């Protein structure tokens, strides 16, 4: 057995040192002199505390334990208060968040309903504009028939005979009708382009509303799911970076202003569509009325012209009959005159023969006696009569020639009037019966 003295390790209380409590005194080094109990106990000698140190040691432990207990109670009280406060604050914040989410859902639902209402209105307006555009196109196609009819009428009337080839009221009305049709066609084309442009703007505004509505529906779904989350929800998990402020987010005022701007643009397009629809309806009514009114004017002019032609033809035919009667009478008159001339030839031969024979009387018998004078007077009278009859016969021939010329002119003019009437009635008026009706011109 070794003769070295066993020494115990000092017990260092770190908590006592931390609280400023004096530690136990260090044991005596083995080389230091110790009180000896005798040489008999030299082998059981150890470093021992004094009674004062012993009391100080456990009193320090008691004090430290009491201090730790008090501190623990204080920490527990603070923890319970903090737990209660944080729990109440968390419940309050969660309730406020749930309430705000509900309010946000109501706000999103309100704006979504407004967006949906205007989307449906724009859809209905766009469909109505498409129907109006189809009507305009049909009305434009319907104007081709009046244009072809008016052009054909002018072409047919250009083939009238020369005496009737005049720029009358019918031609004036036909030219007016053609100009009106062309102006109506140009107006319908411009209006159709305007309607197409408005349809495009409506679709763009509707697209913006649909995108906004779709975003709000998606946001509504997220907020609705968020509002349904609770502390016991199994589908919640931690997202540490979700509370950071994102750079691209907007504020509530700009969010509301964006939707209001979209709705304002949609309402502007709706108002423009309403005004354009009224304009197109009025335009179709006006153009239809103008075309039909001009058609009636042309028909009236045709009717008046046909009456004039019929009256002129009737007068020509009456005069033609009179001329034929006069030609017959004149021919009879000429026959009478010719017979009268022939009838005067015998008395003239007799009188001239008598004068010739009496001119053969001899000597003093060649006397201008009363018979001679009478015969001379008779010859002169017969010559004058024949001259007057020849003159009258010549005038009768000239008159007959004029009557024949008049007859030919009348017959030619009657033929012209007949041909003109055929063109007016059979070619033009019959063709105008195919003029489009009011409903067709209105695009129905």
MIBARO-275661 format. One line per 8 residues: number of its first residue (from 1); their letters; for each residue z, y, x of C-alpha. Coordinates in steps of 0.25 Angstrom, whole numbers, plus 5000, padded with zeros to 4 digits. Each point is the difference from the previous one (the first is absolute). Last residue first. Layout:
! residues N
NUM = a = Z:Y:X; ...
//
This chain:
! residues 444
444 = xxxxxxxx = 4625:5165:4664; 4995:5011:5010; 5000:5012:4991; 4985:4999:5001; 5001:4986:4994; 5009:5005:4989; 4992:5012:4996; 4987:4991:4999
436 = xxxxxxxx = 4989:4999:5010; 4986:5005:4997; 4991:4988:4996; 4995:5007:4988; 4995:5010:5010; 4988:4991:5003; 4995:5000:4985; 5001:5015:5001
428 = xxxxxxxx = 4992:5001:5013; 4989:4989:4999; 4997:4998:4985; 5004:5013:4994; 4996:5010:5011; 4989:4993:5007; 4994:4995:4986; 5002:5015:4995
420 = xxxxxxxx = 4992:5005:5012; 4989:4990:4998; 4999:5004:4986; 5000:5014:5004; 4990:4998:5010; 4991:4992:4990; 5001:5012:4990; 4997:5009:5011
412 = xxxxxxxx = 4987:4993:5003; 4997:4998:4986; 5002:5015:4998; 4992:5004:5012; 4988:4990:4995; 5001:5006:4986; 5000:5014:5006; 4988:4997:5008
404 = xxxxxxxx = 4993:4994:4988; 5004:5013:4992; 4994:5009:5011; 4987:4992:5000; 5000:5000:4985; 5002:5015:5000; 4988:5002:5010; 4991:4991:4992
396 = xxxxxxxx = 5004:5008:4987; 4997:5013:5008; 4987:4995:5004; 4997:4996:4986; 5004:5014:4995; 4991:5006:5010; 4989:4990:4996; 5002:5004:4985
388 = xxxxxxxx = 5000:5015:5004; 4987:4998:5007; 4994:4992:4989; 5004:5010:4990; 4995:5011:5008; 4987:4993:5002; 4999:4997:4985; 5003:5014:4997
380 = xxxxxxxx = 4989:5005:5010; 4990:4990:4994; 5003:5004:4986; 4999:5015:5004; 4986:4997:5006; 4996:4992:4987; 5005:5011:4991; 4992:5010:5008
372 = xxxxxxxx = 4988:4992:5000; 5002:4998:4985; 5001:5015:4998; 4988:5003:5008; 4998:5001:5014; 4985:4999:5000; 4990:4991:5007; 4991:5000:4988
364 = xxxxxxxx = 4993:5012:5007; 4994:4991:5010; 5001:4986:4998; 5013:4992:4996; 5005:4991:5011; 5013:5006:5001; 5002:4996:4986; 5000:4985:5005
356 = xxxxxxxx = 5010:5003:5010; 5009:5007:4991; 5000:4989:4990; 5002:4990:5011; 5012:5008:5005; 5006:5001:4986; 4998:4985:4997; 5005:4996:5014
348 = xxxxxxxx = 5012:5009:4998; 5003:4994:4986; 4999:4986:5006; 5009:5003:5013; 5011:5006:4991; 5005:4986:4995; 5001:4995:5014; 5009:5011:5004
340 = xxxxxxxx = 5008:4998:4987; 5001:4985:5004; 5005:5004:5014; 5010:5009:4994; 5005:4989:4990; 5001:4990:5011; 5008:5010:5009; 5009:5003:4988
332 = xxxxxxxx = 5002:4985:4999; 5003:4999:5014; 5010:5012:4999; 5007:4993:4988; 5002:4987:5008; 5005:5008:5012; 5009:5008:4991; 5006:4987:4995
324 = xxxxxxxx = 5002:4995:5014; 5006:5013:5004; 5009:4999:4988; 5004:4986:5003; 5003:5004:5015; 5008:5012:4995; 5009:4991:4992; 5000:4990:5012
316 = xxxxxxxx = 5004:5012:5009; 5011:5005:4991; 5005:4986:4999; 5000:4998:5015; 5007:5013:5002; 5011:4996:4990; 5001:4987:5007; 5001:5006:5013
308 = xxxxxxxx = 5010:5010:4996; 5008:4990:4993; 5000:4991:5013; 5004:5012:5008; 5012:5003:4991; 5004:4985:5001; 4998:5000:5015; 5009:5013:5001
300 = xxxxxxxx = 5010:4994:4991; 5000:4987:5009; 5002:5009:5012; 5011:5007:4994; 5007:4988:4996; 4999:4994:5014; 5006:5013:5005; 5011:4998:4991
292 = xxxxxxxx = 5002:4986:5004; 5000:5003:5014; 5010:5012:4999; 5009:4991:4991; 5000:4989:5010; 5002:5009:5011; 5012:5007:4993; 5007:4988:4996
284 = xxxxxxxx = 4998:4993:5014; 5005:5013:5006; 5012:5001:4991; 5004:4985:5003; 4998:5003:5015; 5009:5013:5000; 5011:4993:4992; 5000:4989:5010
276 = xxxxxxxx = 5000:5009:5011; 5012:5008:4995; 5007:4987:4998; 4996:4995:5014; 5004:5013:5006; 5014:4999:4993; 5002:4986:5005; 4995:5003:5014
268 = xxxxxxxx = 5011:5012:5000; 5010:4990:4995; 4997:4990:5011; 5001:5011:5010; 5014:5004:4995; 5004:4986:4999; 4997:4998:5015; 5007:5013:5003
260 = xxxxxxxx = 5012:4996:4992; 5000:4986:5008; 5000:5007:5013; 5010:5011:4996; 5010:4989:4996; 4999:4994:5013; 5000:5013:5007; 5013:5004:4993
252 = xxxxxxxx = 5007:4987:5003; 4997:5001:5015; 4990:4992:5007; 5001:4988:5010; 4991:4999:5012; 5010:5002:5011; 5010:4989:4995; 5015:5003:5000
244 = xxxxxxxx = 5008:4989:5005; 5007:4992:4990; 4991:4988:5001; 5003:4997:5015; 5012:4991:4998; 4993:4991:4989; 5011:4991:4995; 4998:4990:4990
236 = xxxxxxxx = 4999:4999:4984; 4993:4988:4993; 5013:4993:4996; 5005:5012:4991; 5016:5000:5000; 5001:5014:5004; 4990:5004:4990; 4985:5002:5000
228 = xxxxxxxx = 4994:5003:4987; 4997:5015:5003; 4993:4996:5013; 4991:4991:4992; 4997:5011:4990; 4998:5010:5012; 4990:4991:5006; 4993:4997:4987
220 = xxxxxxxx = 4999:5015:4996; 4995:5003:5014; 4988:4990:4997; 4998:5006:4987; 5001:5014:5006; 4989:4996:5010; 4991:4994:4989; 5002:5013:4992
212 = xxxxxxxx = 4996:5009:5012; 4988:4991:5003; 4996:5000:4985; 5002:5015:4999; 4991:5002:5012; 4990:4991:4995; 5000:5007:4986; 4997:5013:5007
204 = xxxxxxxx = 4989:4994:5008; 4994:4993:4987; 5001:5013:4993; 4993:5008:5011; 4989:4989:5000; 4999:5001:4984; 4999:5015:5002; 4988:4999:5009
196 = xxxxxxxx = 4993:4990:4991; 5002:5010:4988; 4994:5011:5009; 4988:4992:5004; 4998:4997:4985; 5001:5014:4996; 4990:5004:5011; 4990:4989:4995
188 = xxxxxxxx = 5003:5004:4985; 4997:5015:5003; 4987:4996:5008; 4995:4992:4988; 5004:5011:4990; 4991:5010:5008; 4989:4990:5000; 5001:4997:4985
180 = xxxxxxxx = 5001:5015:4997; 4987:5003:5008; 4993:4989:4993; 5004:5005:4987; 4996:5014:5003; 4987:4995:5004; 4999:4993:4987; 5004:5012:4992
172 = xxxxxxxx = 4989:5008:5007; 4990:4990:4998; 5003:4999:4985; 5000:5015:4998; 4986:5001:5005; 4993:5000:5013; 4986:4997:4995; 4991:4988:5002
164 = xxxxxxxx = 4995:5000:4986; 4986:5006:5002; 4999:4991:5013; 5003:4987:4994; 5014:4994:5002; 5002:4992:5013; 5012:5009:5005; 5007:4997:4987
156 = xxxxxxxx = 5001:4985:5005; 5006:5004:5013; 5010:5010:4994; 5004:4989:4990; 5001:4990:5011; 5009:5010:5009; 5009:5002:4988; 5001:4985:4996
148 = xxxxxxxx = 5003:4997:5015; 5011:5010:5001; 5006:4996:4987; 5000:4986:5005; 5006:5003:5013; 5012:5007:4994; 5006:4987:4996; 5002:4996:5014
140 = xxxxxxxx = 5008:5013:5002; 5008:4997:4988; 5002:4985:5005; 5005:5006:5013; 5009:5010:4993; 5006:4989:4992; 5003:4991:5012; 5007:5012:5006
132 = xxxxxxxx = 5008:5002:4988; 5004:4986:5000; 5004:5001:5015; 5007:5013:4996; 5008:4992:4989; 5003:4989:5010; 5005:5011:5010; 5009:5007:4990
124 = xxxxxxxx = 5006:4986:4996; 5003:4997:5014; 5005:5014:5003; 5009:4998:4988; 5005:4987:5004; 5003:5005:5014; 5007:5012:4994; 5009:4991:4992
116 = xxxxxxxx = 5002:4991:5012; 5004:5012:5009; 5010:5005:4989; 5006:4986:4999; 5001:4999:5015; 5007:5014:5001; 5010:4995:4990; 5002:4987:5006
108 = xxxxxxxx = 5002:5006:5014; 5010:5009:4994; 5007:4989:4993; 5000:4992:5012; 5006:5011:5008; 5011:5002:4990; 5003:4985:5001; 4999:5001:5016
100 = xxxxxxxx = 5010:5012:4999; 5010:4992:4992; 4999:4988:5009; 5002:5009:5012; 5011:5007:4993; 5006:4986:4997; 4998:4996:5015; 5006:5013:5005
92 = xxxxxxxx = 5012:4998:4991; 5002:4986:5003; 4999:5003:5015; 5009:5012:4998; 5010:4991:4993; 4999:4989:5010; 5001:5010:5011; 5013:5006:4994
84 = xxxxxxxx = 5006:4987:4997; 4997:4994:5014; 5005:5013:5006; 5013:4999:4993; 5002:4986:5003; 4996:5002:5014; 5009:5012:5001; 5012:4991:4994
76 = xxxxxxxx = 4996:4989:5010; 5000:5009:5012; 5013:5006:4996; 5006:4986:4998; 4994:4995:5013; 5006:5012:5007; 5014:4997:4994; 4999:4986:5005
68 = xxxxxxxx = 4995:5004:5014; 5012:5009:5001; 5009:4990:4995; 4994:4989:5010; 5001:5010:5012; 5015:5004:4996; 5003:4985:4999; 4993:4997:5014
60 = xxxxxxxx = 5007:5012:5006; 5014:4995:4995; 4996:4986:5006; 4998:5006:5014; 5011:5010:5000; 5010:4989:4996; 4995:4991:5011; 5000:5012:5010
52 = xxxxxxxx = 5014:5003:4997; 5004:4986:5001; 4994:4999:5014; 4987:4993:5002; 4998:4987:5008; 4992:4997:5013; 5003:4985:5002; 5010:4992:5009
44 = xxxxxxxx = 5001:4985:4997; 5000:4995:5014; 5010:5010:5005; 5010:4996:4990; 5010:4993:5009; 4998:5010:5011; 5008:5010:4992; 4998:5009:4989
36 = xxxxxxxx = 4992:5009:5009; 4997:5014:4997; 4985:5002:5003; 4994:5006:5013; 4985:5003:4999; 4990:4990:5006; 4997:4994:4987; 4996:5014:4994
28 = xxxxxxxx = 5009:5004:4989; 4994:5000:4986; 4993:5013:4994; 5008:5007:4990; 4996:4998:4986; 4991:5010:4994; 5003:5014:4995; 4994:5002:4986
20 = xxxxxxxx = 4989:5011:5000; 4992:4994:4989; 4989:4994:5008; 5010:4995:5010; 5007:4993:4989; 4987:4994:4995; 4997:4995:5014; 5013:4992:5001
12 = xxxxxxxx = 5001:4995:5014; 5008:4987:5002; 5004:4998:5015; 4996:4987:5006; 5012:4991:5003; 5005:4998:5014; 5003:4986:5006; 5007:5001:5014
4 = xxxx = 4994:4992:5011; 5008:4988:5006; 4989:4990:4996; 5004:4987:4995
//
